Amino acid sequence: MIHFVKSSFSISLLLVQKHVLCLSVERESITLSEVRLVLIGERWAGKSSSGNTILRNDRFECGRTRTAQSEMRHEVVEGRELIVVDVPGWSSSLSLSEIPEGDKQRFKLNASKCPPGPNTFLLVIPIDTAVSAMTKKTVEEHMKLLGERVWKHTMVLFTCGNYLGGKTIEQHIESEGESLMWLIERCKNRYHVFENKDKSLSQVTRLLEKVDEMVWQNKGRFYEVDEQTLNIIEKKHREVAERAKQRERRSEEQRQQMKALIAEEMKTIPKLRMVLLGSRGVGKTSVGNTILGIKEQEDGKRTAHSVGRQGFVGETEITLVDTPGWWKGFPECDTPEAIKEEVIRSPFLCLPGPQVFLLVIDADASFNGKHLDAVKSHMELLGEEVWRHTIAVFTRGDWLGTHTIEEYIEGEGEALQSLVEQCGNRYHVIDNKNTDDEVCAKNPNEFCQVEQGEVDARAVTVVDTPGWWKDPSKSTEEMDKEIVRGLTLSPSGFHAVLLVVPLDLTFREAQRAALEEHMKLLDVSVWKHTMVLFTYGDKLADQSIEEHIESEHEALRWLIDKCENRYHVVNNLKKSDMSQVTQLFEKVEEMVAGNSRQLFCPEMNEIYLNIDDKFKRMQLKNVLKQRLAEEYKRRELEMMTSFKKTLLELQAQIGDSATGTKSKSLIGDRTKLKVKGIGQKKKDGKDKEESINSKISQEIERLNNDIKNKSSDLRLSSLDYLFPTFKGESTTDRKTSSSQFEDVLGWLASVEIGTNEENQLTLNFSQTSGYRSVVPHNGLEFDTDEYP
């Protein structure tokens, strides 16, 4: 398989080289007098340095200086006008959904910095950095912002050419694997290599020749920004800028009002107690060091316990409590009890209590509704009053460039604006330049990977498989097949199956259900060979793993019992500590001895049949759910129509009664009307009749609208819920019904699926259920008989 990919790639390269030779005969008149280039790529790839090499002059700041906003420079080189745009790089550890909205919009506008549009986008890739599947995904997501047509105008520019050593760039491309090959092919095999330290003129000359060839292939066309898109984004930017100015003015007015209320002698606070809160990796510890004036570099360790530190800022004595962070975007219910306890304990470390909570937010990342819910659920562990004492502190302000923090707040949308308002419009931004303590959270591998090596004089083979989702609805057949494919990568079998559980996330029923679902795909004997491997051991701090297990949800203790009390903890921050690996091997050897040295080597055909069966059940469950939904809508509309009919009949009866009463009163003894109070009572009765009639008319009108619109936004609950009443239903009732409905679906999905003589799928219900179902292979259409 690898051979085939490499061969086809080599052939395509040879074809391109032949094509270039043909072009060189005819391209003498294609030399561009003006060349417009845009440098794009991830951070620290060498874009600014490449721009300087192209312009043969140090026009862009580089080194430790970050490119925070797009910059355009131009020079005349070899008689040509060269225009180069250097743009901010994207973060290699963030997907597009995690990037601020303003950054995405500005990325789309980069091409407009060199009107009428760039001849070439130079996608800068450093040779000394691996191009992984994650790199490929990040590039692809960013290029989509510019549209499919951008690939016609894109060339890969490799930097750090000295790292090739004796290899050619083609050998490097082939050795790097599928992701880099894909990237080169998307750019139609256009690439060039720079050695930015060399500053050789020939490497620039050759690059410009390749740009000429690309323009010739594109028939002289350049990349143009869509005028409508440009206008929409620029309009948004103007609106954001205006709202940002308003917020800034309001914030300044609030500050001045508060200053006026504070007595002169109190403007210097003698003692100030503060608590730092926020998700992981946002820079809480850096904020603390900045406040206390600590200059040394952080050690990179995660904060496992709430810790108080003291210092002075001017004449003010500062007590600052740093707390463990939660995973960004994960609600409080997904955070381990130990971390929540540390957050709750934090105010007691600065008695008599904190005056200020500093909620730390990364200004270099997105902030959406999911992030807002996570922040609120964690902050309110300290009580609702916490917001009265909270200031939002934005970190990595250096990445804002020329844009203000108010523009970031307004540009991100309602979620962040709501959070800032919750903090009483109190916020501050800190520049973390050169003190970035971010720990990149890498996305899980998409494919199985196998590595071999020698550890403690043992030959070790490790197979890493993709992780599964906590939400089973996100699971796909392809993902499950890739997970179990890992079992084929060691034909003789496995001594141990290590079930990895992170200590910085809680393990509850949802995680247990997802784990059980995937373990069921394997042979039942898998549990005899399974050990729980806890990661992020640093999160335990002074707590033992046994204390953690006992303090967590019952689901974790269930897992430990299933693995017959086999577990081990590793601290991934201490990779040099080989003792934790040695202890792991000792536990594996004990398990192997207990299994009579028998390896786990399941029958793969059975496993693939299990996967097929699982997704047939899921498909069946979805069809049944859809059918139940349709039946619910039909029954509800029937009952609403029937109720409407009853109301119409009642209204007609009231009308008839009123007419009969009126006729009778006209022929009766008129003298009775003179009796005191009788006339008034009849008038009141008439008013009541009219009121009732009016209410019935309103109810009929409401029913008409409901019947018309009821097909949308209907909720399924259970089979019992297919027969609704018109009584009010509380939220609790709905949750109970929803739970019952899921139980029903769970039962339906667990029934045995077989085939009959006509090769149709059959559902084998019990004899007492009253159902018989046949599902043809070519479509899930039921033939169901129901006993009366």
C-alpha positions in Angstrom: 0.0 0.0 0.0 2.8 2.5 0.9 4.7 1.4 -2.2 1.7 2.2 -4.4 1.3 5.7 -3.0 5.0 6.5 -3.4 5.1 5.2 -7.0 2.1 7.2 -8.1 3.5 10.3 -6.5 6.9 9.9 -8.2 5.2 9.5 -11.6 3.1 12.6 -11.0 6.3 14.5 -10.2 8.0 13.3 -13.4 5.0 14.4 -15.4 5.1 17.8 -13.9 8.8 18.2 -14.6 8.2 17.3 -18.2 5.4 19.9 -18.4 7.7 22.6 -16.9 10.3 21.8 -19.6 7.7 22.4 -22.3 6.7 25.7 -20.7 10.3 27.0 -20.6 10.4 27.0 -24.4 7.5 29.4 -24.7 7.6 31.5 -21.5 10.2 34.1 -22.2 7.4 36.8 -22.5 5.6 35.6 -19.3 7.9 37.4 -16.8 5.7 39.4 -14.6 6.7 43.1 -14.0 4.7 43.1 -10.7 4.5 40.0 -8.4 2.0 40.0 -5.6 2.6 37.3 -2.9 0.7 36.4 0.3 2.6 34.4 3.0 0.3 32.0 4.9 0.9 29.2 7.4 1.1 28.3 11.0 2.9 30.3 13.7 6.7 30.2 13.8 6.8 28.5 10.3 9.2 31.2 9.0 6.8 33.5 7.1 8.4 36.8 8.1 11.9 35.5 7.5 10.8 34.2 4.0 9.4 37.6 3.2 12.7 39.2 4.0 14.5 36.7 1.9 12.2 37.4 -1.1 12.5 41.2 -0.7 16.3 40.9 -0.1 15.9 43.3 2.8 14.9 43.0 6.5 11.4 44.6 6.0 9.5 42.3 8.4 10.3 41.9 12.1 11.1 38.2 12.9 12.7 36.1 15.5 10.8 36.2 18.8 8.5 38.9 17.4 5.0 37.7 16.6 3.1 38.8 13.5 -0.1 39.9 15.1 -1.6 41.7 12.1 -1.2 41.6 8.3 1.7 43.7 7.0 2.5 44.6 3.4 6.0 45.5 2.2 7.4 46.1 -1.3 10.8 46.3 -3.0 12.1 46.4 -6.5 14.1 43.2 -7.1 15.8 42.3 -10.4 13.7 45.0 -12.1 10.4 43.7 -10.8 8.0 45.3 -8.3 7.6 42.6 -5.5 4.7 43.1 -3.1 4.7 40.7 -0.2 1.9 40.4 2.5 2.9 38.7 5.7 -0.2 37.5 7.7 -0.6 36.3 11.3 -0.1 32.5 11.5 -2.7 30.1 12.8 -2.2 28.0 15.9 -1.3 24.4 15.1 -3.2 23.1 18.2 -6.5 24.8 17.5 -9.2 23.7 15.0 -11.1 26.4 13.1 -14.0 26.3 15.5 -11.6 27.3 18.3 -10.2 30.4 16.5 -11.7 33.8 17.3 -14.4 35.0 14.8 -12.4 38.2 14.1 -9.3 36.3 13.1 -11.3 34.1 10.6 -12.9 37.2 9.0 -9.5 39.0 8.8 -7.9 35.9 7.2 -10.5 36.2 4.4 -9.4 39.8 3.8 -5.7 39.1 3.5 -5.9 38.9 -0.3 -7.3 42.4 -0.4 -4.0 43.8 1.1 -2.3 43.7 -2.4 -4.9 44.9 -4.9 -6.2 43.8 -7.3 -5.3 40.4 -5.8 -2.3 38.1 -5.2 -0.7 36.1 -8.0 0.4 33.4 -5.5 -0.3 32.3 -1.9 2.9 30.9 -0.5 1.9 28.2 2.1 5.0 28.1 4.4 5.9 24.7 5.8 9.1 24.2 7.9 11.0 21.1 7.0 12.0 20.4 10.6 8.4 20.0 11.6 6.3 16.9 10.8 3.2 17.3 8.7 0.6 15.3 10.6 -3.0 14.5 10.0 -3.8 17.4 12.3 -1.6 19.7 10.3 -3.4 18.6 7.1 -6.8 19.3 8.7 -5.8 22.7 10.0 -4.5 23.8 6.5 -7.6 22.4 4.8 -10.0 24.3 7.2 -8.2 27.6 6.7 -8.0 27.2 2.9 -11.8 26.6 2.9 -12.2 30.2 4.2 -10.7 31.4 0.9 -12.7 29.0 -1.3 -11.8 26.1 -3.4 -10.3 28.3 -6.2 -7.4 29.3 -3.8 -5.6 26.0 -4.5 -5.1 27.1 -8.2 -3.0 30.0 -6.9 -1.1 28.2 -4.0 2.5 26.9 -3.8 4.2 25.2 -0.9 7.2 27.1 0.3 9.5 24.9 2.5 11.7 26.6 5.0 14.7 25.3 7.0 16.1 23.8 3.9 19.4 23.0 5.8 17.5 20.2 7.6 17.4 18.2 4.4 21.0 17.2 4.9 21.9 15.0 1.9 18.3 14.3 1.0 16.4 15.9 -1.9 13.1 17.7 -1.2 11.3 14.9 -3.2 12.8 12.2 -0.9 11.7 14.3 2.1 8.1 14.6 0.8 7.9 10.8 0.2 9.3 10.0 3.6 6.9 12.3 5.4 3.9 10.3 4.4 0.3 10.7 3.3 -0.6 14.1 4.8 2.3 16.0 3.1 1.8 14.2 -0.2 -1.9 15.2 -0.1 -0.9 18.8 0.4 1.6 18.8 -2.5 -1.0 17.2 -4.8 -3.6 19.8 -3.8 -1.1 22.5 -4.9 -0.7 20.7 -8.2 2.9 19.6 -7.3 4.1 23.2 -7.0 6.7 23.7 -4.2 10.0 25.4 -3.5 12.7 25.3 -0.8 14.2 28.2 1.1 17.2 28.4 3.3 16.5 31.7 5.0 19.9 31.9 6.7 21.7 31.5 3.4 20.1 34.5 1.7 21.1 33.1 -1.7 19.8 35.2 -4.6 19.4 32.2 -6.8 16.7 30.6 -4.6 14.6 33.8 -4.9 15.1 33.9 -8.7 14.0 30.3 -9.0 10.9 31.0 -6.9 9.9 33.9 -9.1 10.3 31.7 -12.2 7.9 29.1 -10.6 5.4 31.9 -9.9 5.6 33.0 -13.5 4.9 29.4 -14.6 1.9 29.2 -12.2 0.5 32.5 -13.6 1.0 31.2 -17.2 -0.9 28.0 -16.2 -3.7 30.1 -14.7 -3.9 32.1 -18.0 -2.7 35.3 -16.3 -5.5 35.2 -13.7 -4.9 36.2 -10.1 -6.9 35.5 -6.9 -9.7 38.0 -6.5 -11.6 38.6 -3.3 -15.4 38.4 -3.8 -16.7 41.9 -3.7 -19.8 41.0 -1.8 -17.9 39.0 0.8 -15.5 41.9 1.2 -18.3 44.4 1.7 -20.1 42.2 4.2 -17.0 41.6 6.3 -16.0 45.3 6.2 -19.5 46.2 7.3 -19.3 43.8 10.2 -15.9 45.2 11.2 -17.4 48.8 11.2 -20.3 47.7 13.4 -18.0 45.8 15.8 -15.6 48.8 16.0 -18.6 51.1 16.8 -19.9 48.8 19.6 -16.4 48.4 20.9 -16.0 52.2 21.3 -19.3 52.3 23.1 -18.3 49.5 25.5 -14.9 51.2 26.1 -16.6 54.5 26.9 -19.1 52.8 29.3 -16.3 50.9 31.0 -14.3 54.2 31.5 -17.4 56.0 32.8 -18.0 53.2 35.4 -14.4 53.4 36.5 -14.6 57.2 37.0 -17.8 56.9 38.9 -16.3 54.3 41.3 -13.2 56.4 41.8 -15.4 59.3 42.8 -17.1 57.2 45.4 -13.8 56.0 47.0 -12.4 58.2 49.8 -9.0 59.7 49.0 -7.4 57.8 51.9 -8.8 54.5 50.6 -7.4 54.8 47.0 -4.4 52.7 48.1 -5.6 49.4 49.4 -3.4 48.1 52.2 -4.3 44.4 51.6 -5.8 42.8 48.6 -7.0 39.1 48.4 -7.7 37.6 45.0 -8.5 34.2 43.5 -7.6 33.1 39.9 -10.2 31.0 38.1 -10.5 29.7 34.6 -10.1 26.7 32.2 -6.9 24.9 31.6 -4.2 26.4 29.5 -5.6 30.0 29.5 -2.5 31.4 31.4 -3.7 31.7 35.1 -0.3 31.0 36.5 1.2 33.6 34.1 -1.3 36.1 35.2 -0.3 35.4 38.8 3.4 35.8 38.0 2.7 39.1 36.1 0.8 40.5 39.1 3.4 39.5 41.6 6.3 40.6 39.4 7.8 37.1 39.1 10.0 36.8 36.1 11.2 33.2 36.0 9.7 30.9 33.4 7.0 28.5 34.6 8.0 24.9 34.9 5.1 23.7 32.7 3.4 21.7 35.5 -0.3 21.9 35.8 -1.9 23.3 38.9 -3.2 20.4 40.9 -4.1 22.1 44.1 -5.3 25.6 45.1 -2.2 27.4 46.2 -1.9 30.8 47.9 1.1 33.2 47.2 2.0 36.5 48.7 3.8 39.6 47.5 3.7 43.4 47.2 2.6 45.7 44.4 3.6 49.1 45.5 2.4 49.5 49.0 -0.4 46.9 48.7 0.1 43.5 50.2 -1.2 40.9 47.7 -2.5 37.4 48.5 -3.2 35.5 45.3 -4.7 32.0 45.1 -4.1 30.0 42.0 -6.6 27.1 41.3 -6.7 24.0 39.1 -8.3 24.7 35.7 -11.2 22.8 34.2 -11.3 21.6 30.5 -12.5 24.4 28.3 -16.1 23.9 27.1 -16.8 21.0 29.5 -19.5 21.7 32.2 -19.0 21.2 35.9 -20.6 17.8 35.9 -17.7 16.5 33.7 -15.0 17.8 36.1 -13.6 15.4 38.8 -14.7 15.9 42.3 -11.2 16.6 43.5 -10.8 19.6 41.2 -14.2 21.0 42.2 -13.3 20.6 45.8 -10.1 22.6 45.2 -12.1 25.4 43.5 -14.5 25.5 46.5 -11.6 25.5 48.9 -9.8 28.4 47.3 -11.5 31.3 49.2 -10.4 29.7 52.5 -6.8 30.2 51.5 -7.1 34.0 51.7 -9.1 34.5 54.9 -11.3 36.3 55.8 -12.1 35.9 52.1 -11.3 37.2 48.7 -12.2 40.7 47.6 -11.8 39.8 43.9 -12.1 36.8 41.7 -10.1 37.0 38.5 -11.8 35.0 35.7 -9.0 34.3 33.2 -10.0 34.0 29.5 -7.7 33.4 26.5 -8.1 36.3 24.0 -6.4 34.2 21.3 -9.2 31.6 21.1 -12.9 31.5 20.4 -15.6 31.8 23.1 -19.0 30.4 22.4 -22.2 29.3 24.2 -20.6 26.0 25.2 -17.7 27.8 26.8 -20.1 30.2 28.6 -22.1 27.3 30.1 -18.9 25.7 31.3 -17.7 29.0 33.0 -21.0 29.6 34.6 -21.4 26.1 36.0 -17.9 26.2 37.6 -18.1 29.8 38.9 -21.4 29.1 40.6 -19.8 26.4 42.7 -18.8 29.4 44.8 -22.4 30.7 44.9 -24.3 33.2 42.7 -22.9 36.1 44.6 -19.5 35.4 43.1 -20.3 37.5 40.0 -20.5 40.7 42.1 -16.8 40.3 42.9 -15.5 39.0 39.5 -13.3 40.7 36.9 -12.7 39.1 33.5 -8.9 39.0 32.7 -8.0 38.4 29.1 -4.6 36.9 28.4 -2.4 36.8 25.3 -3.3 40.4 24.5 -0.2 40.6 22.3 -2.0 38.5 19.7 -4.7 41.2 19.4 -2.2 43.3 17.4 -3.7 46.7 16.6 -7.2 45.6 17.6 -8.6 46.4 21.1 -10.0 44.0 23.6 -13.4 45.6 23.1 -13.3 44.6 19.4 -12.5 41.0 20.5 -15.5 41.0 22.9 -17.9 42.5 20.4 -16.6 40.4 17.5 -16.9 37.0 19.3 -20.7 37.3 19.8 -23.4 37.1 22.4 -21.8 34.4 24.6 -18.7 36.5 25.5 -20.7 39.8 25.7 -23.0 38.0 28.1 -20.1 36.9 30.3 -18.6 40.4 30.4 -22.0 41.8 31.4 -22.3 39.1 34.1 -19.0 40.5 35.5 -20.6 44.0 35.5 -18.6 45.1 32.4 -15.4 44.7 34.5 -12.5 43.4 32.4 -8.8 43.9 31.8 -6.3 42.6 29.2 -2.7 41.3 29.9 0.1 40.9 27.4 1.7 37.5 28.0 4.4 38.0 25.4 7.4 35.7 26.0 5.7 34.1 29.0 3.2 31.8 27.2 2.5 28.8 29.4 0.1 27.2 27.1 0.1 23.4 27.1 -1.2 22.3 23.7 -4.0 19.7 23.8 -3.5 17.6 20.8 -6.4 16.1 19.0 -6.7 12.3 19.2 -5.2 10.3 16.3 -7.6 9.4 13.6 -5.9 6.1 12.7 -4.3 3.2 14.5 -0.5 3.6 14.9 2.0 0.9 15.9 5.4 1.6 17.3 8.1 -0.9 18.4 11.2 -0.4 20.6 13.2 -1.9 23.4 12.4 -0.9 27.0 14.1 -2.5 30.1 15.7 -5.1 27.8 12.2 -6.1 26.5 11.0 -5.9 22.9 7.9 -3.8 23.2 5.1 -3.3 20.6 2.5 -0.6 21.3 -0.6 -0.1 19.2 -2.4 3.2 19.7 -6.0 3.3 18.6 -8.4 6.2 18.0 -10.5 7.2 21.0 -14.2 6.9 21.0 -16.8 9.6 21.7 -18.7 9.9 24.9 -21.8 10.5 22.9 -22.7 7.3 21.1 -24.6 9.2 18.4 -21.2 10.5 17.1 -19.9 7.0 16.7 -19.6 5.7 13.1 -19.0 2.3 11.7 -15.7 3.4 10.1 -14.5 4.7 13.5 -15.3 1.4 15.2 -13.7 -0.7 12.5 -10.5 1.5 12.7 -10.4 1.0 16.5 -10.6 -2.8 16.2 -8.2 -2.8 13.3 -5.5 -2.2 16.0 -6.0 -5.9 17.0 -4.7 -7.0 13.6 -1.4 -5.1 14.0 0.1 -7.7 16.3 -0.9 -11.1 14.6 0.2 -13.2 17.6 -2.0 -11.3 20.0 -1.6 -8.9 23.0 -0.3 -9.5 26.5 -2.4 -6.5 27.8 -5.1 -4.1 26.7 -4.5 -0.8 28.5 -7.8 1.1 28.9 -6.7 4.8 29.2 -8.6 7.0 31.6 -7.5 10.6 32.2 -7.5 11.7 35.8 -8.4 15.3 34.9 -11.9 14.3 33.6 -14.6 12.6 35.6 -15.8 9.1 34.8 -19.5 8.8 35.0 -22.4 6.7 33.6 -22.0 8.3 30.1 -18.4 7.3 30.0 -19.2 3.8 31.3 -22.0 3.3 28.7 -19.6 4.3 25.8 -16.9 2.1 27.2 -19.2 -0.9 27.6 -20.6 -0.4 24.1 -17.1 -0.7 22.6 -15.8 -3.5 24.8 -18.8 -5.6 23.8 -17.5 -5.5 20.2 -14.6 -7.5 21.4 -14.6 -11.0 22.8 -15.9 -11.3 26.4 -12.4 -12.6 27.4 -11.0 -9.1 26.8 -11.6 -8.2 30.5 -9.1 -10.9 31.6 -6.4 -9.0 29.7 -7.4 -5.4 30.5 -5.8 -3.0 32.9 -6.9 0.6 33.6 -4.1 3.1 32.8 -4.7 6.4 34.5 -3.0 9.4 32.8 -2.3 13.0 34.1 -1.0 11.6 37.3 0.2 15.1 38.3 -3.5 15.9 38.9 -3.5 13.7 42.0 -0.9 15.8 43.8 -0.9 14.6 47.4 -4.0 12.4 46.9 -3.5 8.6 46.3 -5.0 6.9 43.3 -7.1 4.8 45.7 -8.5 8.0 47.4 -9.4 9.4 43.9 -11.2 6.1 42.9 -13.3 6.2 46.1 -14.1 9.9 45.8 -15.3 9.6 42.2 -18.5 8.3 40.7 -19.6 4.7 41.2 -19.0 4.1 37.5 -15.2 4.3 38.0 -15.3 1.7 40.8 -17.4 -0.5 38.5 -14.6 -0.3 35.9 -11.9 -1.1 38.4 -13.9 -4.2 39.5 -14.4 -5.3 35.9 -10.6 -5.2 35.5 -10.2 -7.2 38.7 -8.6 -4.3 40.5 -5.8 -3.9 37.9 -4.7 -0.3 37.4 -1.7 1.9 37.1 -0.9 5.6 37.1 1.5 7.5 34.8 2.5 11.1 35.0 3.1 12.2 31.3 5.0 15.2 32.5 7.7 13.0 33.9 8.6 11.0 30.7 12.2 10.6 32.0 11.0 8.8 35.1 11.4 5.2 33.9 10.3 3.7 37.2 6.6 4.3 36.4 7.2 2.2 33.1 9.0 -0.5 35.0 6.2 -0.8 37.5 3.7 -1.0 34.6 5.6 -3.9 33.1 5.7 -5.7 36.4 1.9 -5.4 36.7 1.5 -6.6 33.1 3.7 -9.6 33.8 1.5 -10.5 36.9 -1.6 -10.3 34.7 0.0 -12.5 32.0 1.0 -15.1 34.6 -2.6 -15.1 35.9 -3.8 -15.8 32.4 -1.4 -18.8 32.1 0.6 -16.7 29.6 -2.3 -16.8 27.1 -2.4 -13.8 24.8 -5.6 -11.9 23.8 -6.1 -12.9 20.2 -9.8 -12.7 19.3 -11.5 -14.0 16.2 -11.7 -10.9 13.9 -14.6 -12.1 11.8 -16.7 -12.3 14.9 -15.7 -8.7 15.9 -16.6 -7.3 12.5 -20.0 -9.2 12.7 -20.5 -7.5 16.1 -19.9 -4.1 14.6 -22.3 -4.8 11.7 -24.9 -5.9 14.2 -24.4 -2.8 16.4 -25.0 -0.4 13.5 -28.0 -2.4 12.3 -29.5 -2.0 15.7 -28.7 1.8 15.6 -30.3 2.1 12.2 -33.4 0.1 13.4 -33.6 2.3 16.5 -33.5 5.5 14.4 -36.3 4.1 12.1 -38.4 3.1 15.0 -37.9 6.5 16.6 -39.0 8.2 13.4 -42.1 6.0 13.2 -43.0 6.8 16.8 -42.6 10.5 16.0 -44.9 10.3 13.1 -47.5 8.3 15.1 -47.2 10.9 17.9 -47.9 13.8 15.5 -50.8 12.0 14.0 -52.4 11.1 17.3 -51.9 14.6 18.7 -53.4 16.2 15.7 -56.4 13.9 15.9 -57.0 14.7 19.5 -56.6 18.5 18.9 -59.0 18.3 16.0 -61.5 16.4 18.2 -61.2 18.9 20.9 -61.7 21.7 18.5 -64.9 20.0 17.3 -66.1 19.7 20.9 -65.5 23.4 21.5 -67.4 24.3 18.3 -70.4 22.2 19.4 -70.3 23.8 22.9 -70.1 27.2 21.3 -73.1 26.4 19.1 -75.1 25.2 22.2 -74.4 28.4 24.1 -75.6 30.3 21.0 -78.8 28.3 20.9 -79.4 28.7 24.6 -78.9 32.5 24.4 -81.4 32.7 21.4 -84.0 30.6 23.3 -83.7 32.7 26.4 -84.1 35.9 24.5 -87.3 34.7 22.7 -88.9 33.4 25.9 -88.2 36.7 27.7 -90.0 38.6 24.9 -93.3 36.7 25.3 -93.2 36.4 29.1 -94.7 38.6 31.7 -92.9 41.9 31.2 -94.0 43.1 34.6 -91.4 40.7 36.2 -88.6 42.8 34.7 -89.6 45.5 37.1 -88.7 43.4 40.1 -85.6 44.9 41.8 -82.3 43.4 40.7 -83.7 40.9 38.1 -82.7 43.0 35.1 -79.2 43.5 36.4 -78.8 39.7 37.0 -79.9 38.9 33.5 -77.5 41.5 32.2 -74.7 39.9 34.2 -75.6 36.4 32.8 -75.5 37.7 29.3 -72.1 39.2 29.9 -70.8 35.9 31.3 -72.2 34.1 28.2 -70.4 36.5 25.9 -67.2 36.1 28.0 -67.3 32.3 27.8 -68.1 32.5 24.1 -65.2 34.9 23.5 -62.8 32.5 25.4 -64.0 29.6 23.4 -63.4 31.5 20.2 -59.9 32.4 21.3 -59.2 28.7 22.2 -60.5 27.6 18.8 -58.3 30.2 17.1 -55.3 29.0 19.2 -56.1 25.4 18.2 -56.3 26.3 14.6 -52.8 27.8 14.8 -51.4 24.8 16.8 -52.9 22.3 14.3 -51.3 24.2 11.5 -47.9 24.5 13.1 -47.7 21.4 15.3 -45.5 19.5 12.8 -42.5 21.4 14.1 -40.7 21.2 17.4 -42.5 18.1 18.8 -40.9 16.2 21.5 -40.9 12.4 21.8 -41.3 10.9 25.2 -42.5 7.3 25.5 -45.1 5.0 24.1 -47.4 6.2 26.8 -46.8 9.7 25.6 -48.4 8.8 22.3 -51.8 9.3 24.1 -51.4 12.8 25.5 -53.9 14.7 27.6 -54.6 18.4 27.6 -53.5 18.7 31.2 -50.4 20.8 31.9 -47.2 18.9 31.9 -44.3 20.0 34.0 -40.6 19.9 33.0 -40.0 17.1 35.4 -42.8 15.1 33.8 -41.2 15.6 30.4 -37.8 14.5 31.6 -39.4 11.3 33.1 -41.3 10.6 29.9 -38.2 11.2 27.9 -36.3 8.7 30.1 -39.2 6.2 29.6 -39.0 6.7 25.9 -35.3 6.0 25.8 -36.0 2.8 27.8 -38.5 1.7 25.2 -36.0 2.4 22.4 -33.3 0.6 24.3 -35.6 -2.5 24.5 -36.5 -2.2 20.8 -32.9 -1.9 19.9 -31.9 -5.0 22.0 -34.3 -7.4 20.4 -32.8 -10.2 18.3 -32.3 -9.5 14.6 -32.5 -12.4 12.2 -33.3 -13.3 8.6 -36.1 -15.4 7.3 -36.2 -17.7 4.2 -36.7 -14.7 1.9 -33.5 -13.1 3.2 -35.5 -10.4 5.0 -34.4 -8.9 8.3 -36.8 -10.0 11.1 -37.3 -8.7 14.6 -37.8 -11.7 17.0 -40.1 -10.3 19.8 -41.3 -12.5 22.6 -44.5 -14.5 22.2 -46.3 -12.2 24.6 -45.3 -8.9 23.0 -48.0 -9.0 20.3 -45.7 -7.9 17.5 -44.2 -9.5 14.4 -41.9 -7.4 12.2 -40.3 -8.0 8.8 -37.7 -5.6 7.4 -36.6 -6.0 3.8 -32.8 -5.6 3.1 -33.4 -3.0 0.5 -35.2 -0.6 2.9 -36.4 -0.5 6.5 -40.1 -0.8 5.7 -42.0 -2.7 8.4 -44.7 -5.4 7.9 -46.0 -5.4 11.4 -49.1 -7.3 12.7 -50.5 -6.2 16.0 -52.8 -8.3 18.1 -56.0 -6.5 19.0 
